[in-house]
């Protein structure tokens, strides 16, 4: 009986987490918006304790940030933060892609990367699913190196990267989350040309960073 109760509570927390995550992705909760626990708990018909537990994974993902006083808000990134994230992200992914391009099995690696991109061929894919496929591809570039430290470093940025995409919105971000825009990275890795790999990846990330910086607050 006790196991069943625990399972039910866990499921409820997961549903609450999913609700808030979807609200952030959809823009119903905009960057900078404060999480009013009492109102949100009433809306979801859960206790404030359950809600707090549901919000923890979203804070860990980087979608929510705390003010040190127990209050949470939707992450809002400045232009300086975005520039810094892309600088570090670019260095990590360039290193990862270069390591993959130098491997003797680079064509097989590129095939795995292309497979991971297949969902992006579906034009009816939801914005949330597009984000997951896009970031999943970039994380896979890091994971396939077998370098756990590199992958961990990339994952620490993933919440901030996700918030950048959400802040730009589907109208602008979806246009740069297409299969073809990412397949060229896999093709470059398969070629084994390290200069080409760095050029393609830098071009891909630079275009994204400029798109995000256009919408970011200056301070």
Buried (B, 14 or more C-beta within 10 A) or exposed (E): EEEEEEEEEEEBBEEBBEBBBEBBBBBEBEBEBEBEBEEBBEEBEBEEEBBBBBBEBBBEBBBBBEEEEEEBBBBBBEBEBBBBBBEBBBEBBBBBBBBBBEBEEBEEBBEEBBEBBEBBEEEEBEBBBBBBBBBBBBBBBBBBBEBEEBBEBBBEBBBBBBBBBBBBBBEBBBEBBBBEBBBBBBBBBBBBEBEBBBEBBEEBBEEBBEBBBEBBEEE
